[in-house]
Amino acid sequence: MKFERQYTIPIAVAVSRLLFYAAILFGISELIYLDSITETRTGKFGEHSFTEWTQEIFILLCSVLYFTLGRYDRNITGFTGMLSGMALMAFIREYNNYFHTWFKGAWQMFVLFALILTIIYVYHNRQSLVKPFYEYLKLPAFGVTMSGFVSLMVFSRLFGRGRMWRNILEVDDLGEGPFRWVKNAAEEGTELLGYALILIGTLEYAWYIWDKNKREKSR
């Protein structure tokens, strides 16, 4: 029985993680569907859509998780502080339309402030920056996170090109109606998938750090 538990428990945990991540992807697909039947003052899939809000929530969660990991394990504080700061700056950038209501250029100032704080924090914890970074590059979590990053920064931008969607829909101008919504749905939905993959990569790294510390304490 002990021999079986040695293998069955990790397998059960892996299956549970798989189901949880599948639930995340199912959830975002349902949010996209909800946006398809909900028109806000910026149209469908605009700045006030469920898709946009979920993108912001996901990247903010990543920032909080990385910072929390650094407080939990002091051996990775510098590295996770860097990732937390980068995620925070991405959140500010995604939330730029809200900050624009404060004053023009507000989000750029907040990003600069977050960048300065991140540099100071990472420099203060520089002893725990390079080695954790190197170890992270060998983890599956890195591959998942990079897949999300490339999907977000490269594929979604190319997939959302107006010229391509004008060719697909055979129109000269997408306008601000249904044609524009189709283009927005494709681009924002792909962005949300990228953010979901980044979040999953973050959760996988958090699981790795927790499991690693648990095994070290049990020795």
C-alpha angles and dihedrals in degrees: 000000000000089000091053094048089054088067106023096058095054090045091050091049091050091050090049091053090048092053091046093052090045088054090053091053091045089051095052091048089055091049089053089051090049090053089051089065097036123079118193129187088275092050126247118333091009131137092291097049127119088243093059094045091050091051089055093046092050096052092043089052089053091053092049093045094051092048091048091050090054091053091047095050115030091193091074101033097114094047097045090044089058092050092045091052092048091050091048091053089049089052091052090050092050090048093049096117091060093049089050087068089064097053138316113284094015096133092052090054092049091049090051090049091049090048092053092048091048093051092049093047094047092046090051089052097035093130088071097047114078103039095048088046091054092047091047091057089064095052127096087233089068091056093049092047093047090049088055093045094051091045089052102042101033116017099039091049093051093041090053097053110139093217092057093049092048087055093047094048093037096230132129094219129025091207119188099291137075095322090056090046091055090053092045092048091054095046099040093042090054090047090052090052089052091052090047091054091049089051091048090050089051092050090049091052090048089051091049093051093046093047092045093052091045092054092046092052092049093058 
